[in-house]
Amino acid sequence: KRTSNLSLPPGPKGLPVLGNLLDLDGRQPWITFTQWASTHGNIIYCRLLGLPVVVLQSQEVAKALLENRSSIYSDRPPISTRKAIGSEFNTAQLRYSDEWRLHRRIFHQSFRPEAADAYLPTQLHKAHQLLQGIIETPERYQRHIELFASSVIMSAVYDYDAKPKDDPLLLAADKAIKVFVEVASTRTAIILETFPFLLKLPAWFPGASLKRLAIQSQKNSAAMVDIPFRYARERVMTATSNRCMISESYERIDVQNNADEFELALKSSSATAFIDQTASTLIIFVLGMMLSPNAQKRAQAEIDAVIGTERLPTFEDRSSLPYVEAVLRETLRWHPVFPLGLPHYTSDSDMYNEHYIPKGVMVVANIWAMSRDEAKYPNPNDFNPDRFFMPDGQLNDDTVDFSFGFGRRICTGKHFANASLWIAIVSLLATFRFMKPLDDDGKEVDPIFEWTTGIVSHPVSLPCRVLSRHPGTTTEKLSDIIELSV
Ligand code: HEM
């Protein structure tokens, strides 16, 4: 391929209008991209419905471009439908601009490693609530995991202590995010970009489901952005708020004359925190445990040996539990929840080796391909925490950071999410066994479930038998153990 005398990266040949869309597995485009790597190499160029896309297939190339040349690769694709689907608030979709820089500053002061450690006690407390929820209704374990993740975020961002059951703000946020994820999936965004008239059809028109979805998304997003923010601001103004992202921002950011701009950025970035994927990562952990009983037993044996069974693990135990650490890393690697990350966009043209990368192309880091790198991760489809140990038995330095993206657009909640994941995983392993479901004859069978499609990938509803590791553990007994653990 040539643009005058410059060579674009190699890639599959496509049809004039559809480009390579028909070759793509629409449910799991990352798998098709990964297959293309074997023919075309670690950087490929293709066209999807007229949109040029560069796919980066290895950590090395992604770092070389998205990190080392971040001044060119930190924009996001323009999405003219942002307003129509109610996603103007979303930090993750903002162009590389002063508005985006203000959002990042707000996140950075609360979620940079040193600051995020202030939330560890809350994360521990919410992990204990998670255990109590599952002891009471183990069949609803997935719902309890979702509640854990969103109430941790609500607490850190708004200092809002969500009720364990039917909390109105959590329900509103869940509803908004579900519709939003659907309507903002890369595929839907490409369709809307290419056929924006779909949003102009009356909502009752057959086939206008995207428009209906968009209207719903607008309403839900407005509620998700405004309601918790008003709650938190009120408490900051009356000096009744504990430390949270909202209170810290009011305290530390000098708004000078731009109070309106600042408040808009603050409420928008706060609502973006709901894009958190801690819950979906924890469901993948549950799947990994069910399918790899040996890994589960080894992690539990480590916890029992180091901590015993009289108390629950705390963050102070983290460095004494290397196998649990490896289970967390393997969960992030085995099935990355953002298999294609979020698309970056070039703000200038560039040359990489002999490849010309034009200005204004979508640049996708294929995190899935990176997790399948056989040289680094032999038998990549196996859930095998041992891969993170060196021959001398020490953990290696691969913390699977690529699952949080690259460069200036790297996940702002990475450190905080890692702590939430760790405390949930270690607490769940200390308390429960995750077993395959039984068939009618009482025999264990592999769970049957569907994966989500779109920008995030995780089991929609995962059947699992969650059993207490210490039969006879009642809610009261667990409460006693929790008391001894804090
Ligand atoms: C296990 C949980 C999580 C995973 C796997 C994850 C992963 C990611 C990935 C892959 C990206 C795209 C990075 C890129 O464009 O290169 C991202 C962006 C982002 N994440 Fe996370 N994330 C998680 C949790 C969180 C949490 C807890 C927060 C908030 C506290 C958060 C806030 C954000 C924001 C604001 C962005 C957009 C950054 C920007 O565009 O500048 N994430 N995340």
Residues whose N, C-alpha, C, O or C-beta is under 5 A from the ligand:
A	BS01	HEM	T91 A92 T272 A273 D276 Q277 T278 T281 F338 G341 L342 S403 F404 G405 F406 R408 R409 I410 C411 T412 G413 A417
